Structure formats: C-alpha cells, structure tokens
Amino acid sequence: NESVIENLFAEDTDEIIQKVLGDLPEQCYKVFSMSRLDGLANNEIANQLNITQNTVRAHIYKALQRISEALKKFSENTV
C-alpha cells in the first residue's frame, strides 16, 4: 500500500511541476530547462542566450519559487 501511495504522490508531484513549467514565460522556461534538464552552467546559458548571469539566476529563482509555491499548496491540500 505504501508503494502505491508513493507512486501516486510522485505522479501528482510530477504533474504539478510540469504544469508550473508550462505556465512559465518562454524565456524563463528556456533558462530553467537549460539549467536543470540540460545541465548547463549559468555562464553557458548566459552566453548562448546573450543575457547576463544575473538574469539567468533570476529566471531560475523565479521558476523554483513557482514550483515551491505550487507544491506547498498541493501539500497543504493533501494533509
């Protein structure tokens, strides 16, 4: 039973994260995916997109904040 619950929770969590990522502004999503999915360093992302490293960090922070907020709401509703 615990593994079934864990699998359902993992699926729900993944759906929430995918929804948040899909709702991000295009540039923010691009930066976040390059960082977290492609594993690029901030300076590499900045060079490829012709933006500053501070902008890269701001986009990543924004994405992580939105994910965190969505997961917190989900957690509060499931307890």
Distance bins in CASP14 RR format, pairs under 12 A and 6 or more apart:
PFRMAT RR
TARGET T0000
AUTHOR 0000-0000-0000
RMODE 2
METHOD distances of the structure
MODEL  1
1 7 0 0 0 0 0 1 0 0 0 0 0
1 8 0 0 0 0 0 1 0 0 0 0 0
2 8 0 0 0 0 0 1 0 0 0 0 0
2 9 0 0 0 0 0 1 0 0 0 0 0
3 9 0 0 0 0 0 1 0 0 0 0 0
3 10 0 0 0 0 0 1 0 0 0 0 0
4 10 0 0 0 0 0 1 0 0 0 0 0
4 11 0 0 0 0 0 1 0 0 0 0 0
5 11 0 0 0 0 0 1 0 0 0 0 0
5 12 0 0 0 0 0 1 0 0 0 0 0
5 78 0 0 0 0 0 1 0 0 0 0 0
6 12 0 0 0 0 0 1 0 0 0 0 0
6 13 0 0 0 0 0 1 0 0 0 0 0
7 13 0 0 0 0 0 1 0 0 0 0 0
7 14 0 0 0 0 0 1 0 0 0 0 0
8 14 0 0 0 0 0 1 0 0 0 0 0
8 15 0 0 0 0 0 1 0 0 0 0 0
8 78 0 0 0 0 0 1 0 0 0 0 0
9 15 0 0 0 0 0 1 0 0 0 0 0
9 16 0 0 0 0 0 1 0 0 0 0 0
9 71 0 0 0 0 0 1 0 0 0 0 0
9 74 0 0 0 0 1 0 0 0 0 0 0
9 75 0 0 0 0 1 0 0 0 0 0 0
9 78 1 0 0 1 0 0 0 0 0 0 0
9 79 0 0 0 0 0 1 0 0 0 0 0
10 16 0 0 0 0 0 1 0 0 0 0 0
10 17 0 0 0 0 0 1 0 0 0 0 0
11 17 0 0 0 0 0 1 0 0 0 0 0
11 18 0 0 0 0 0 1 0 0 0 0 0
11 74 0 0 0 0 0 1 0 0 0 0 0
12 18 0 0 0 0 0 1 0 0 0 0 0
12 19 0 0 0 0 0 1 0 0 0 0 0
12 70 0 0 0 0 0 1 0 0 0 0 0
12 71 0 0 0 0 1 0 0 0 0 0 0
12 73 0 0 0 0 0 1 0 0 0 0 0
12 74 1 0 0 1 0 0 0 0 0 0 0
12 75 0 0 0 0 0 1 0 0 0 0 0
12 77 0 0 0 0 0 1 0 0 0 0 0
12 78 0 0 0 0 1 0 0 0 0 0 0
13 19 0 0 0 0 0 1 0 0 0 0 0
13 20 0 0 0 0 0 1 0 0 0 0 0
13 67 0 0 0 0 1 0 0 0 0 0 0
13 68 0 0 0 0 0 1 0 0 0 0 0
13 70 0 0 0 0 1 0 0 0 0 0 0
13 71 1 0 0 1 0 0 0 0 0 0 0
13 72 0 0 0 0 0 1 0 0 0 0 0
13 74 1 0 0 1 0 0 0 0 0 0 0
13 75 0 0 0 0 1 0 0 0 0 0 0
13 78 0 0 0 0 0 1 0 0 0 0 0
14 20 0 0 0 0 0 1 0 0 0 0 0
14 21 0 0 0 0 0 1 0 0 0 0 0
14 67 0 0 0 0 0 1 0 0 0 0 0
14 70 0 0 0 0 0 1 0 0 0 0 0
14 71 0 0 0 0 0 1 0 0 0 0 0
14 74 0 0 0 0 0 1 0 0 0 0 0
15 21 0 0 0 0 0 1 0 0 0 0 0
15 22 0 0 0 0 0 1 0 0 0 0 0
15 70 0 0 0 0 0 1 0 0 0 0 0
15 71 0 0 0 0 0 1 0 0 0 0 0
15 74 0 0 0 0 1 0 0 0 0 0 0
16 22 0 0 0 0 0 1 0 0 0 0 0
16 23 0 0 0 0 0 1 0 0 0 0 0
16 66 0 0 0 0 0 1 0 0 0 0 0
16 67 1 0 0 1 0 0 0 0 0 0 0
16 68 0 0 0 0 0 1 0 0 0 0 0
16 69 0 0 0 0 0 1 0 0 0 0 0
16 70 1 0 1 0 0 0 0 0 0 0 0
16 71 1 0 0 1 0 0 0 0 0 0 0
16 72 0 0 0 0 0 1 0 0 0 0 0
16 73 0 0 0 0 1 0 0 0 0 0 0
16 74 1 0 1 0 0 0 0 0 0 0 0
16 75 0 0 0 0 1 0 0 0 0 0 0
16 77 0 0 0 0 0 1 0 0 0 0 0
16 78 0 0 0 0 0 1 0 0 0 0 0
17 23 0 0 0 0 0 1 0 0 0 0 0
17 24 0 0 0 0 0 1 0 0 0 0 0
17 32 0 0 0 0 0 1 0 0 0 0 0
17 33 0 0 0 0 0 1 0 0 0 0 0
17 36 0 0 0 0 0 1 0 0 0 0 0
17 37 0 0 0 0 0 1 0 0 0 0 0
17 63 0 0 0 0 1 0 0 0 0 0 0
17 64 0 0 0 0 0 1 0 0 0 0 0
17 66 0 0 0 0 1 0 0 0 0 0 0
17 67 1 0 1 0 0 0 0 0 0 0 0
17 68 0 0 0 0 0 1 0 0 0 0 0
17 69 0 0 0 0 0 1 0 0 0 0 0
17 70 1 0 0 1 0 0 0 0 0 0 0
17 71 1 0 0 1 0 0 0 0 0 0 0
17 74 0 0 0 0 0 1 0 0 0 0 0
18 24 0 0 0 0 0 1 0 0 0 0 0
18 29 0 0 0 0 0 1 0 0 0 0 0
18 33 0 0 0 0 0 1 0 0 0 0 0
18 37 0 0 0 0 0 1 0 0 0 0 0
18 67 0 0 0 0 0 1 0 0 0 0 0
18 70 0 0 0 0 0 1 0 0 0 0 0
19 66 0 0 0 0 1 0 0 0 0 0 0
19 67 0 0 0 0 1 0 0 0 0 0 0
19 70 1 0 0 1 0 0 0 0 0 0 0
19 71 0 0 0 0 0 1 0 0 0 0 0
19 73 0 0 0 0 0 1 0 0 0 0 0
19 74 0 0 0 0 0 1 0 0 0 0 0
20 28 0 0 0 0 0 1 0 0 0 0 0
20 29 0 0 0 0 1 0 0 0 0 0 0
20 32 0 0 0 0 1 0 0 0 0 0 0
20 62 0 0 0 0 0 1 0 0 0 0 0
20 63 1 0 0 1 0 0 0 0 0 0 0
20 64 0 0 0 0 1 0 0 0 0 0 0
20 65 0 0 0 0 1 0 0 0 0 0 0
20 66 1 0 1 0 0 0 0 0 0 0 0
20 67 1 0 1 0 0 0 0 0 0 0 0
20 68 0 0 0 0 1 0 0 0 0 0 0
20 69 0 0 0 0 1 0 0 0 0 0 0
20 70 1 0 1 0 0 0 0 0 0 0 0
20 71 0 0 0 0 1 0 0 0 0 0 0
20 72 0 0 0 0 0 1 0 0 0 0 0
20 73 0 0 0 0 0 1 0 0 0 0 0
20 74 0 0 0 0 0 1 0 0 0 0 0
21 28 0 0 0 0 1 0 0 0 0 0 0
21 29 1 0 1 0 0 0 0 0 0 0 0
21 30 0 0 0 0 0 1 0 0 0 0 0
21 31 0 0 0 0 0 1 0 0 0 0 0
21 32 1 0 0 1 0 0 0 0 0 0 0
21 33 1 0 0 1 0 0 0 0 0 0 0
21 36 0 0 0 0 1 0 0 0 0 0 0
21 37 0 0 0 0 1 0 0 0 0 0 0
21 62 0 0 0 0 0 1 0 0 0 0 0
21 63 1 0 0 1 0 0 0 0 0 0 0
21 64 0 0 0 0 0 1 0 0 0 0 0
21 66 0 0 0 0 1 0 0 0 0 0 0
21 67 1 0 0 1 0 0 0 0 0 0 0
21 70 0 0 0 0 0 1 0 0 0 0 0
22 28 0 0 0 0 1 0 0 0 0 0 0
22 29 1 0 0 1 0 0 0 0 0 0 0
22 30 0 0 0 0 0 1 0 0 0 0 0
22 32 0 0 0 0 0 1 0 0 0 0 0
22 33 0 0 0 0 0 1 0 0 0 0 0
22 63 0 0 0 0 0 1 0 0 0 0 0
22 66 0 0 0 0 0 1 0 0 0 0 0
22 67 0 0 0 0 0 1 0 0 0 0 0
22 70 0 0 0 0 0 1 0 0 0 0 0
23 29 0 0 0 0 1 0 0 0 0 0 0
23 32 0 0 0 0 0 1 0 0 0 0 0
23 62 0 0 0 0 0 1 0 0 0 0 0
23 63 0 0 0 0 0 1 0 0 0 0 0
23 66 1 0 0 1 0 0 0 0 0 0 0
23 67 0 0 0 0 0 1 0 0 0 0 0
23 69 0 0 0 0 0 1 0 0 0 0 0
23 70 0 0 0 0 1 0 0 0 0 0 0
24 30 0 0 0 0 1 0 0 0 0 0 0
24 31 0 0 0 0 1 0 0 0 0 0 0
24 32 1 0 0 1 0 0 0 0 0 0 0
24 33 0 0 0 0 1 0 0 0 0 0 0
24 59 0 0 0 0 1 0 0 0 0 0 0
24 60 0 0 0 0 0 1 0 0 0 0 0
24 62 1 0 0 1 0 0 0 0 0 0 0
24 63 1 0 1 0 0 0 0 0 0 0 0
24 64 0 0 0 0 0 1 0 0 0 0 0
24 65 0 0 0 0 0 1 0 0 0 0 0
24 66 1 0 0 1 0 0 0 0 0 0 0
24 67 0 0 0 0 1 0 0 0 0 0 0
24 70 0 0 0 0 0 1 0 0 0 0 0
25 31 0 0 0 0 1 0 0 0 0 0 0
25 32 0 0 0 0 0 1 0 0 0 0 0
25 58 0 0 0 0 0 1 0 0 0 0 0
25 59 0 0 0 0 1 0 0 0 0 0 0
25 62 0 0 0 0 1 0 0 0 0 0 0
25 63 0 0 0 0 1 0 0 0 0 0 0
25 66 0 0 0 0 0 1 0 0 0 0 0
26 32 0 0 0 0 0 1 0 0 0 0 0
26 33 0 0 0 0 0 1 0 0 0 0 0
26 49 0 0 0 0 0 1 0 0 0 0 0
26 59 0 0 0 0 0 1 0 0 0 0 0
27 33 0 0 0 0 0 1 0 0 0 0 0
27 34 0 0 0 0 0 1 0 0 0 0 0
27 45 0 0 0 0 0 1 0 0 0 0 0
27 49 1 0 0 1 0 0 0 0 0 0 0
27 50 0 0 0 0 0 1 0 0 0 0 0
27 51 0 0 0 0 1 0 0 0 0 0 0
27 55 0 0 0 0 1 0 0 0 0 0 0
27 56 0 0 0 0 0 1 0 0 0 0 0
27 58 0 0 0 0 0 1 0 0 0 0 0
27 59 1 0 0 1 0 0 0 0 0 0 0
27 60 0 0 0 0 0 1 0 0 0 0 0
27 62 0 0 0 0 0 1 0 0 0 0 0
27 63 0 0 0 0 0 1 0 0 0 0 0
28 34 0 0 0 0 0 1 0 0 0 0 0
28 35 0 0 0 0 0 1 0 0 0 0 0
28 45 0 0 0 0 0 1 0 0 0 0 0
28 49 0 0 0 0 0 1 0 0 0 0 0
28 51 0 0 0 0 0 1 0 0 0 0 0
28 55 0 0 0 0 1 0 0 0 0 0 0
28 56 0 0 0 0 0 1 0 0 0 0 0
28 57 0 0 0 0 0 1 0 0 0 0 0
28 58 0 0 0 0 1 0 0 0 0 0 0
28 59 1 0 1 0 0 0 0 0 0 0 0
28 60 0 0 0 0 1 0 0 0 0 0 0
28 61 0 0 0 0 1 0 0 0 0 0 0
28 62 1 0 1 0 0 0 0 0 0 0 0
28 63 1 0 1 0 0 0 0 0 0 0 0
28 64 0 0 0 0 0 1 0 0 0 0 0
28 65 0 0 0 0 0 1 0 0 0 0 0
28 66 0 0 0 0 1 0 0 0 0 0 0
28 67 0 0 0 0 0 1 0 0 0 0 0
29 35 0 0 0 0 0 1 0 0 0 0 0
29 36 0 0 0 0 0 1 0 0 0 0 0
29 37 0 0 0 0 0 1 0 0 0 0 0
29 59 0 0 0 0 1 0 0 0 0 0 0
29 60 0 0 0 0 0 1 0 0 0 0 0
29 62 0 0 0 0 0 1 0 0 0 0 0
29 63 1 0 0 1 0 0 0 0 0 0 0
29 66 0 0 0 0 0 1 0 0 0 0 0
29 67 0 0 0 0 0 1 0 0 0 0 0
30 36 0 0 0 0 0 1 0 0 0 0 0
30 37 0 0 0 0 0 1 0 0 0 0 0
30 38 0 0 0 0 0 1 0 0 0 0 0
30 40 0 0 0 0 0 1 0 0 0 0 0
30 45 0 0 0 0 1 0 0 0 0 0 0
30 48 0 0 0 0 1 0 0 0 0 0 0
30 49 1 0 0 1 0 0 0 0 0 0 0
30 51 0 0 0 0 0 1 0 0 0 0 0
30 55 0 0 0 0 0 1 0 0 0 0 0
30 56 0 0 0 0 0 1 0 0 0 0 0
30 59 0 0 0 0 1 0 0 0 0 0 0
30 60 0 0 0 0 0 1 0 0 0 0 0
30 63 0 0 0 0 0 1 0 0 0 0 0
31 37 0 0 0 0 0 1 0 0 0 0 0
31 38 0 0 0 0 0 1 0 0 0 0 0
31 39 0 0 0 0 0 1 0 0 0 0 0
31 40 0 0 0 0 1 0 0 0 0 0 0
31 42 0 0 0 0 1 0 0 0 0 0 0
31 44 0 0 0 0 0 1 0 0 0 0 0
31 45 1 0 1 0 0 0 0 0 0 0 0
31 46 0 0 0 0 1 0 0 0 0 0 0
31 48 0 0 0 0 1 0 0 0 0 0 0
31 49 1 0 0 1 0 0 0 0 0 0 0
31 51 1 0 0 1 0 0 0 0 0 0 0
31 52 0 0 0 0 0 1 0 0 0 0 0
31 53 0 0 0 0 0 1 0 0 0 0 0
31 54 0 0 0 0 0 1 0 0 0 0 0
31 55 1 0 0 1 0 0 0 0 0 0 0
31 56 1 0 1 0 0 0 0 0 0 0 0
31 57 0 0 0 0 1 0 0 0 0 0 0
31 58 0 0 0 0 1 0 0 0 0 0 0
31 59 1 1 0 0 0 0 0 0 0 0 0
31 60 1 0 0 1 0 0 0 0 0 0 0
31 61 0 0 0 0 0 1 0 0 0 0 0
31 62 0 0 0 0 1 0 0 0 0 0 0
31 63 1 0 0 1 0 0 0 0 0 0 0
31 64 0 0 0 0 0 1 0 0 0 0 0
32 38 0 0 0 0 0 1 0 0 0 0 0
32 39 0 0 0 0 0 1 0 0 0 0 0
32 40 0 0 0 0 0 1 0 0 0 0 0
32 42 0 0 0 0 0 1 0 0 0 0 0
32 45 0 0 0 0 1 0 0 0 0 0 0
32 49 0 0 0 0 0 1 0 0 0 0 0
32 56 0 0 0 0 1 0 0 0 0 0 0
32 57 0 0 0 0 0 1 0 0 0 0 0
32 58 0 0 0 0 0 1 0 0 0 0 0
32 59 1 0 0 1 0 0 0 0 0 0 0
32 60 1 0 1 0 0 0 0 0 0 0 0
32 61 0 0 0 0 1 0 0 0 0 0 0
32 62 0 0 0 0 1 0 0 0 0 0 0
32 63 1 0 1 0 0 0 0 0 0 0 0
32 64 0 0 0 0 1 0 0 0 0 0 0
32 65 0 0 0 0 0 1 0 0 0 0 0
32 66 0 0 0 0 1 0 0 0 0 0 0
32 67 0 0 0 0 1 0 0 0 0 0 0
33 39 0 0 0 0 1 0 0 0 0 0 0
33 40 0 0 0 0 1 0 0 0 0 0 0
33 45 0 0 0 0 1 0 0 0 0 0 0
33 49 0 0 0 0 0 1 0 0 0 0 0
33 59 0 0 0 0 0 1 0 0 0 0 0
33 60 0 0 0 0 0 1 0 0 0 0 0
33 63 0 0 0 0 1 0 0 0 0 0 0
34 40 1 0 1 0 0 0 0 0 0 0 0
34 41 0 0 0 0 1 0 0 0 0 0 0
34 42 0 0 0 0 1 0 0 0 0 0 0
34 43 0 0 0 0 0 1 0 0 0 0 0
34 44 1 0 0 1 0 0 0 0 0 0 0
34 45 1 0 1 0 0 0 0 0 0 0 0
34 46 0 0 0 0 0 1 0 0 0 0 0
34 47 0 0 0 0 0 1 0 0 0 0 0
34 48 1 0 0 1 0 0 0 0 0 0 0
34 49 1 0 0 1 0 0 0 0 0 0 0
34 51 0 0 0 0 0 1 0 0 0 0 0
34 56 0 0 0 0 1 0 0 0 0 0 0
34 59 0 0 0 0 1 0 0 0 0 0 0
34 60 0 0 0 0 1 0 0 0 0 0 0
34 63 0 0 0 0 0 1 0 0 0 0 0
35 41 0 0 0 0 1 0 0 0 0 0 0
35 42 1 0 0 1 0 0 0 0 0 0 0
35 43 0 0 0 0 0 1 0 0 0 0 0
35 44 0 0 0 0 1 0 0 0 0 0 0
35 45 1 0 0 1 0 0 0 0 0 0 0
35 46 0 0 0 0 0 1 0 0 0 0 0
35 48 0 0 0 0 0 1 0 0 0 0 0
35 49 0 0 0 0 0 1 0 0 0 0 0
35 53 0 0 0 0 0 1 0 0 0 0 0
35 56 1 0 0 1 0 0 0 0 0 0 0
35 57 0 0 0 0 1 0 0 0 0 0 0
35 58 0 0 0 0 0 1 0 0 0 0 0
35 59 0 0 0 0 1 0 0 0 0 0 0
35 60 1 0 1 0 0 0 0 0 0 0 0
35 61 0 0 0 0 0 1 0 0 0 0 0
35 62 0 0 0 0 0 1 0 0 0 0 0
35 63 0 0 0 0 1 0 0 0 0 0 0
35 64 0 0 0 0 1 0 0 0 0 0 0
36 42 0 0 0 0 0 1 0 0 0 0 0
36 45 0 0 0 0 0 1 0 0 0 0 0
36 56 0 0 0 0 0 1 0 0 0 0 0
36 59 0 0 0 0 0 1 0 0 0 0 0
36 60 1 0 0 1 0 0 0 0 0 0 0
36 63 0 0 0 0 1 0 0 0 0 0 0
36 64 0 0 0 0 1 0 0 0 0 0 0
36 67 0 0 0 0 0 1 0 0 0 0 0
37 45 0 0 0 0 0 1 0 0 0 0 0
37 60 0 0 0 0 0 1 0 0 0 0 0
37 63 0 0 0 0 0 1 0 0 0 0 0
38 44 0 0 0 0 1 0 0 0 0 0 0
38 45 0 0 0 0 1 0 0 0 0 0 0
38 48 0 0 0 0 0 1 0 0 0 0 0
39 45 0 0 0 0 1 0 0 0 0 0 0
39 60 0 0 0 0 0 1 0 0 0 0 0
40 46 0 0 0 0 1 0 0 0 0 0 0
40 47 0 0 0 0 1 0 0 0 0 0 0
40 48 1 0 0 1 0 0 0 0 0 0 0
40 49 0 0 0 0 0 1 0 0 0 0 0
40 53 0 0 0 0 0 1 0 0 0 0 0
40 56 0 0 0 0 1 0 0 0 0 0 0
40 60 0 0 0 0 0 1 0 0 0 0 0
41 47 0 0 0 0 1 0 0 0 0 0 0
41 48 0 0 0 0 0 1 0 0 0 0 0
41 53 0 0 0 0 1 0 0 0 0 0 0
41 56 0 0 0 0 1 0 0 0 0 0 0
41 57 0 0 0 0 0 1 0 0 0 0 0
41 60 0 0 0 0 0 1 0 0 0 0 0
42 48 0 0 0 0 0 1 0 0 0 0 0
42 49 0 0 0 0 0 1 0 0 0 0 0
42 51 0 0 0 0 0 1 0 0 0 0 0
42 52 0 0 0 0 1 0 0 0 0 0 0
42 53 1 0 1 0 0 0 0 0 0 0 0
42 54 0 0 0 0 1 0 0 0 0 0 0
42 55 0 0 0 0 1 0 0 0 0 0 0
42 56 1 0 1 0 0 0 0 0 0 0 0
42 57 1 0 0 1 0 0 0 0 0 0 0
42 58 0 0 0 0 0 1 0 0 0 0 0
42 59 0 0 0 0 1 0 0 0 0 0 0
42 60 1 0 0 1 0 0 0 0 0 0 0
42 61 0 0 0 0 0 1 0 0 0 0 0
43 49 0 0 0 0 0 1 0 0 0 0 0
43 51 0 0 0 0 0 1 0 0 0 0 0
43 52 0 0 0 0 0 1 0 0 0 0 0
43 53 1 0 1 0 0 0 0 0 0 0 0
43 54 0 0 0 0 0 1 0 0 0 0 0
43 55 0 0 0 0 0 1 0 0 0 0 0
43 56 0 0 0 0 1 0 0 0 0 0 0
43 57 0 0 0 0 0 1 0 0 0 0 0
44 51 0 0 0 0 0 1 0 0 0 0 0
44 53 0 0 0 0 1 0 0 0 0 0 0
44 56 0 0 0 0 1 0 0 0 0 0 0
45 51 1 0 0 1 0 0 0 0 0 0 0
45 52 0 0 0 0 0 1 0 0 0 0 0
45 53 0 0 0 0 1 0 0 0 0 0 0
45 54 0 0 0 0 0 1 0 0 0 0 0
45 55 0 0 0 0 1 0 0 0 0 0 0
45 56 1 0 1 0 0 0 0 0 0 0 0
45 57 0 0 0 0 1 0 0 0 0 0 0
45 58 0 0 0 0 0 1 0 0 0 0 0
45 59 0 0 0 0 1 0 0 0 0 0 0
45 60 0 0 0 0 1 0 0 0 0 0 0
46 52 1 0 1 0 0 0 0 0 0 0 0
46 53 1 0 1 0 0 0 0 0 0 0 0
46 54 0 0 0 0 1 0 0 0 0 0 0
46 55 1 0 0 1 0 0 0 0 0 0 0
46 56 1 0 1 0 0 0 0 0 0 0 0
46 57 0 0 0 0 1 0 0 0 0 0 0
46 58 0 0 0 0 0 1 0 0 0 0 0
46 59 0 0 0 0 0 1 0 0 0 0 0
46 60 0 0 0 0 0 1 0 0 0 0 0
47 53 0 0 0 0 1 0 0 0 0 0 0
47 56 0 0 0 0 1 0 0 0 0 0 0
48 56 0 0 0 0 1 0 0 0 0 0 0
49 55 0 0 0 0 1 0 0 0 0 0 0
49 56 1 0 0 1 0 0 0 0 0 0 0
49 59 0 0 0 0 1 0 0 0 0 0 0
50 56 0 0 0 0 0 1 0 0 0 0 0
51 57 0 0 0 0 0 1 0 0 0 0 0
51 58 0 0 0 0 1 0 0 0 0 0 0
51 59 0 0 0 0 1 0 0 0 0 0 0
51 60 0 0 0 0 0 1 0 0 0 0 0
52 58 0 0 0 0 1 0 0 0 0 0 0
52 59 0 0 0 0 0 1 0 0 0 0 0
53 59 0 0 0 0 0 1 0 0 0 0 0
53 60 0 0 0 0 0 1 0 0 0 0 0
54 60 0 0 0 0 0 1 0 0 0 0 0
54 61 0 0 0 0 0 1 0 0 0 0 0
55 61 0 0 0 0 0 1 0 0 0 0 0
55 62 0 0 0 0 0 1 0 0 0 0 0
56 62 0 0 0 0 0 1 0 0 0 0 0
56 63 0 0 0 0 0 1 0 0 0 0 0
57 63 0 0 0 0 0 1 0 0 0 0 0
57 64 0 0 0 0 0 1 0 0 0 0 0
58 64 0 0 0 0 0 1 0 0 0 0 0
58 65 0 0 0 0 0 1 0 0 0 0 0
59 65 0 0 0 0 0 1 0 0 0 0 0
59 66 0 0 0 0 0 1 0 0 0 0 0
60 66 0 0 0 0 0 1 0 0 0 0 0
60 67 0 0 0 0 0 1 0 0 0 0 0
61 67 0 0 0 0 0 1 0 0 0 0 0
61 68 0 0 0 0 0 1 0 0 0 0 0
62 68 0 0 0 0 0 1 0 0 0 0 0
62 69 0 0 0 0 0 1 0 0 0 0 0
63 69 0 0 0 0 0 1 0 0 0 0 0
63 70 0 0 0 0 0 1 0 0 0 0 0
64 70 0 0 0 0 0 1 0 0 0 0 0
64 71 0 0 0 0 0 1 0 0 0 0 0
65 71 0 0 0 0 0 1 0 0 0 0 0
65 72 0 0 0 0 0 1 0 0 0 0 0
66 72 0 0 0 0 0 1 0 0 0 0 0
66 73 0 0 0 0 0 1 0 0 0 0 0
67 73 0 0 0 0 0 1 0 0 0 0 0
67 74 0 0 0 0 0 1 0 0 0 0 0
68 74 0 0 0 0 0 1 0 0 0 0 0
68 75 0 0 0 0 0 1 0 0 0 0 0
69 75 0 0 0 0 0 1 0 0 0 0 0
69 76 0 0 0 0 0 1 0 0 0 0 0
70 76 0 0 0 0 0 1 0 0 0 0 0
70 77 0 0 0 0 0 1 0 0 0 0 0
71 77 0 0 0 0 0 1 0 0 0 0 0
71 78 0 0 0 0 0 1 0 0 0 0 0
72 78 0 0 0 0 0 1 0 0 0 0 0
72 79 0 0 0 0 0 1 0 0 0 0 0
73 79 0 0 0 0 0 1 0 0 0 0 0
END
